[in-house]
Amino acid sequence: MRGASRFQLILIVAVVALIAVNVFLAWGYFGAINTKANLEKDIATKEQSIDYLEGLYNIGALTNQLAEAERKLAEEAPIPERIDPLELVDKIIYVVQKAGIDSYTFKPAGSSQVQIGNNMYTGITYTISTAERLSILIKFLGLLEGIEFGDPPHDTVRVTDIRLSPTGEIWSLSCKLVIIVQ
């Protein structure tokens, strides 16, 4: 038996090289397939997240929900037709006493139109001024917001234009109390 010829050696080296290239290409191909599958899974997850967020922040749908909520509010929680001035004064005195306010001013400031949903209502405005420690003023503002009118009682009171200014430990407060009626 004689040794391999030069031609046979070249063929053997070529076959080994082709096998090595095939293994390298197969390894790269299957790695790419795996990467593609992972990316497709990530894309599907991101698309689900986007669909969920689009549903959450869909301005058109949210606007429709707001309109429906305002309609239901107008039907189910009617705004009082008027407020009794004596009831208002009693409620203000109660809030002042409960908050621990020593002195205050409470004056009518007119009325204006307030739109809630598609309906127009009257906003009766009063100005309130006082000076106390900040903690007392915060309690006072919270109690003012909690005033309700009507039978059954409805939350139709808004505190607006709040202005606070410090003078040492005592703070000055001026605000407007708007009561919404029909």
C-alpha positions as CSV (number, residue, x, y, z in Angstrom):
1,M,0.0,0.0,0.0
2,R,1.4,3.2,-0.9
3,G,1.0,6.6,0.9
4,A,-1.6,9.1,0.0
5,S,-1.0,11.1,-3.1
6,R,-0.8,14.8,-3.0
7,F,-4.2,15.1,-4.7
8,Q,-5.8,12.9,-2.0
9,L,-4.2,15.0,0.7
10,I,-5.7,18.1,-0.9
11,L,-9.1,16.5,-1.1
12,I,-8.9,15.4,2.6
13,V,-7.9,18.9,3.7
14,A,-10.8,20.4,1.5
15,V,-13.3,18.0,3.0
16,V,-12.2,18.8,6.6
17,A,-12.3,22.5,5.8
18,L,-15.8,22.2,4.3
19,I,-17.0,20.2,7.3
20,A,-15.6,23.0,9.6
21,V,-17.3,25.7,7.5
22,N,-20.6,23.7,7.6
23,V,-20.4,23.4,11.4
24,F,-19.6,27.1,11.8
25,L,-22.5,28.1,9.5
26,A,-24.9,25.7,11.3
27,W,-23.9,27.1,14.7
28,G,-24.5,30.6,13.4
29,Y,-27.8,29.7,11.8
30,F,-29.2,28.0,14.9
31,G,-28.0,30.9,17.0
32,A,-29.7,33.3,14.7
33,I,-32.9,31.2,14.8
34,N,-32.8,31.3,18.6
35,T,-32.2,35.1,18.7
36,K,-35.0,35.6,16.2
37,A,-37.4,33.5,18.4
38,N,-36.4,35.6,21.5
39,L,-36.9,38.9,19.6
40,E,-40.3,37.8,18.3
41,K,-41.3,36.9,21.9
42,D,-40.1,40.3,23.1
43,I,-42.0,42.0,20.2
44,A,-45.2,40.2,21.1
45,T,-44.8,41.2,24.8
46,K,-44.1,44.9,23.8
47,E,-47.1,44.9,21.5
48,Q,-49.3,43.6,24.3
49,S,-48.0,46.4,26.6
50,I,-48.6,49.0,23.9
51,D,-52.2,47.7,23.3
52,Y,-52.8,47.8,27.1
53,L,-51.4,51.4,27.4
54,E,-53.4,52.5,24.3
55,G,-56.5,51.3,26.0
56,L,-55.6,53.1,29.2
57,Y,-54.6,56.4,27.6
58,N,-57.0,56.4,24.7
59,I,-58.1,60.0,24.8
60,G,-61.2,59.4,22.8
61,A,-62.4,56.6,25.1
62,L,-61.5,58.6,28.2
63,T,-63.4,61.6,26.9
64,N,-66.5,59.4,26.3
65,Q,-66.1,58.0,29.8
66,L,-65.9,61.5,31.3
67,A,-69.0,62.6,29.4
68,E,-70.9,59.6,30.6
69,A,-69.7,60.1,34.2
70,E,-70.7,63.8,34.0
71,R,-74.1,62.8,32.6
72,K,-74.7,60.3,35.4
73,L,-73.5,62.8,38.0
74,A,-76.0,65.3,36.7
75,E,-78.8,62.8,36.9
76,E,-77.9,60.9,40.1
77,A,-76.4,63.7,42.2
78,P,-78.5,66.8,41.5
79,I,-77.1,70.1,42.5
80,P,-79.3,71.9,45.1
81,E,-81.6,74.6,43.7
82,R,-80.6,77.1,46.3
83,I,-78.8,77.4,49.6
84,D,-80.3,78.7,52.8
85,P,-78.2,81.7,53.9
86,L,-78.7,80.8,57.6
87,E,-77.5,77.2,56.9
88,L,-74.5,78.6,55.2
89,V,-73.6,80.9,58.1
90,D,-74.1,78.0,60.6
91,K,-71.8,75.8,58.5
92,I,-69.1,78.5,58.3
93,I,-69.3,79.1,62.1
94,Y,-69.0,75.4,62.7
95,V,-66.0,75.0,60.4
96,V,-64.3,78.1,62.0
97,Q,-64.9,76.7,65.5
98,K,-63.8,73.2,64.6
99,A,-60.6,74.4,63.0
100,G,-59.8,76.7,66.0
101,I,-59.9,80.0,64.1
102,D,-60.1,83.1,66.4
103,S,-61.1,85.8,63.9
104,Y,-62.1,85.9,60.2
105,T,-63.9,87.9,57.6
106,F,-66.6,86.3,55.4
107,K,-68.1,88.5,52.7
108,P,-70.3,87.9,49.6
109,A,-68.3,88.4,46.3
110,G,-71.0,87.9,43.7
111,S,-71.9,85.0,41.4
112,S,-70.8,83.5,38.1
113,Q,-71.7,80.7,35.7
114,V,-70.1,77.3,36.2
115,Q,-70.2,74.6,33.6
116,I,-70.3,71.0,34.7
117,G,-70.6,68.6,31.8
118,N,-73.1,70.1,29.4
119,N,-75.0,71.9,32.1
120,M,-74.6,75.5,33.4
121,Y,-75.0,76.3,37.1
122,T,-74.6,79.3,39.3
123,G,-71.6,79.7,41.5
124,I,-72.2,81.9,44.5
125,T,-68.9,83.2,45.7
126,Y,-67.8,84.4,49.1
127,T,-64.4,85.7,50.2
128,I,-62.8,84.5,53.5
129,S,-59.8,86.0,55.2
130,T,-58.1,85.0,58.4
131,A,-54.6,84.7,60.0
132,E,-53.5,81.7,62.1
133,R,-50.8,79.1,62.4
134,L,-50.3,77.1,59.2
135,S,-51.6,73.8,60.6
136,I,-54.9,75.5,61.7
137,L,-55.3,77.0,58.2
138,I,-54.7,73.7,56.5
139,K,-57.4,72.1,58.8
140,F,-59.7,75.0,58.1
141,L,-59.3,74.7,54.3
142,G,-60.0,70.9,54.5
143,L,-63.2,71.5,56.5
144,L,-64.3,74.2,54.1
145,E,-64.0,71.7,51.2
146,G,-66.1,69.2,53.1
147,I,-69.2,71.5,53.5
148,E,-72.2,70.0,51.8
149,F,-75.6,71.4,50.9
150,G,-78.9,70.0,49.7
151,D,-81.2,67.2,50.8
152,P,-79.6,64.7,50.5
153,P,-76.3,66.6,51.0
154,H,-74.1,67.1,47.9
155,D,-70.5,68.2,47.6
156,T,-71.0,71.4,45.7
157,V,-68.5,73.6,47.5
158,R,-65.1,74.6,46.0
159,V,-62.3,76.6,47.6
160,T,-60.5,78.6,45.0
161,D,-57.9,81.5,44.7
162,I,-56.1,80.4,47.9
163,R,-53.4,82.9,48.9
164,L,-51.1,82.2,51.9
165,S,-48.4,84.5,53.1
166,P,-46.2,84.0,56.2
167,T,-45.5,86.5,59.0
168,G,-43.4,84.6,61.4
169,E,-45.4,81.7,62.9
170,I,-48.7,83.3,61.8
171,W,-49.9,82.9,58.2
172,S,-52.4,85.1,56.4
173,L,-55.0,83.3,54.3
174,S,-57.4,84.7,51.8
175,C,-59.6,82.5,49.6
176,K,-62.8,82.2,47.7
177,L,-65.6,79.8,48.7
178,V,-67.7,79.0,45.6
179,I,-71.0,77.2,46.2
180,I,-72.6,75.7,43.1
181,V,-76.4,75.8,42.9
182,Q,-78.9,75.4,40.0
